[in-house]
Amino acid sequence: MLVLVIFVIFLAGILAALASARAVQLVRTTRQHRESIVLRQMADSARAWLKTRPDWREAVPTVLDATSLVPDGASGSIRISAQETDPDVVVVEARLTSGHREQRLTTSFKSP
């Protein structure tokens, strides 16, 4: 009987360890997905900002503050520049800093 009780406790411990590992993995995946959405929104905002400029070439290179786009406790910036090899291509680099982590998204597109 004692062996059966010890075996059940052992199985319960393994189940608890597996459940906590899965929960940690889910939290990390959710955080990365949320950060990628915020970075994509930052890049889209840069593109919309460029479309409002009569001559976008006069506005670049520039760095925009993205504090209003990022979640609380984080900071962000958007760097907009023209590509060196093709001046009609705009390069947008979005940076999201949260705690000790920094995520970055770099995208390029034809001039607006």
Phi, psi and omega in degrees: 000318180298322178296320179295319179295316179296320179296319179294318177296319177299314178297320178296321177296317178296318179297318179295319179296318178294320179294319180291324177296320178293321179296318179296318179297320180294319179297316179296316180296319179295318179297316179295322179294317179297318179295323179292326176294316180297318179297320178295321177296322179295316179295319177295323177294323177296319178296317178295322178297319179295326180293337180278349181274133178297316177231101186294336181294331177287336184272343182251151358284148180209159176236125180254144176275129183248031183300324182286346182263342186262157178293164178300142179087002180235165175226157181208155176215155180234122178254125182242129178211166175269145179290139184292321184280331180224103185293350177272000180254131179261135178250126179243125176242114178260132179237132178236120180245125180224110182066240180258006181256143174229126176250148184222141174229125177242128179221158179222153179204163178294155184304144184291000000 
